[in-house]
Amino acid sequence: MEQIKERLEQNLENILKDSKEILEKYSLSNLKVIGFQVGEKTDKVKPSQAPILKDFNEVLEKRNLQDAYIIEFTIAEDSGKEGFCQIKIDGYWITVRCGR
């Protein structure tokens, strides 16, 4: 997990930039990713198949983090206010911390 952390830190700026493109794809361009929780892929752990999380995980793969996956992410409005909300994307309900 320590190696994943190092690679995340090295690629953080690019990951956040790519995340903005994902949010735009899902019509969430008024929000920004301010944090995310990452797990390590194992034989027993499979990442979520929700489309938005699959897109985030593709970003990790693109940044040489194939052994990691996004568990959850935090989004906020530019004001920085946070709360919890659920969004439904392609039939999947996803609970995220987000701006109100």
N, C-alpha and C positions, 0 to 999 in steps of 0.2 A: 504494500500500500504506500510505502514511503516513496518508491519510484514513481508511482502514479501522481502523488502530491507534487513532486518536483516537476514532472512534465506539465501538470496543470498550471503551476505557477509560471513556467516558461511560456506557455501558450495562452494565458488568461486573456490578454487583450484581444487576440484573434478569436478566441472562443466567444467572448462577449459581443464582438462585432458580428460574427456569424449568427449569434442568437438573435440579434436585431432583425436580420433577414428572415429568420424563421417566424418571429412574431408578426412581421409584415405579411408573410404568406398566409397566416391565420387571421388576418384583419385585426391584429392587436398592436398596431404600430404606435398607438398612443402610450404604450407601456415599454418598460425596459427591464431586462434581467438584472437583478441586483445580487443574486446569489443562487447557488445550487448545491445539492448534496450528491455526492458521487459514491458509487459502490464498485467493488471489484468483481468482475465476471468470474464465475467458477462453473464447474460442471453442474452444480446444484442450483445456481442462481441464473435466472433468465431475465433480461430486461423487459419492461412493459412493451406491449405491442401497440399501444395508443399511438396514432400517427404523429402527434406533436413530439412525443418522447422519442420515437424512432428518428425523427429529424434531428433532435438534439444529439442523439447517440451517433448519428452519422457525422456530425461535427466533430465529436471526440475521435472517431476513427480517422477522419481527415487530418487531425492534429496528432497522429501517432499515439492515440490512447485507446487502442482496440480492446485492451483488457479492462476498461472502465465503462461504466454506464451511468446515466443520470437517474437518480432515484426520485428527486423532486427538484423544483426550481422555484425561486421567489421572483415575482415581478412587481413593479411599482410604477405609479404614474411619475411624471417628472417632478411632481411636488414632493415625492418621497414618502407619502402616506402609505401605510400598509394595512391590510386586513386579510381575511380569508374569503375566498370565493370558489365556486365551482364553475368550470367551463365545460361545455360539451363539444367535442370535436369528433366528427365522423362516428358518432354513436358511442363514444367513450366519455364518461364523466371523469374529469380530473380536478382534484382539489389542490389549489395553490394559494399561497399567500400573495395578495395582490393589492394594488391601490384601489381606493374607493372614490 
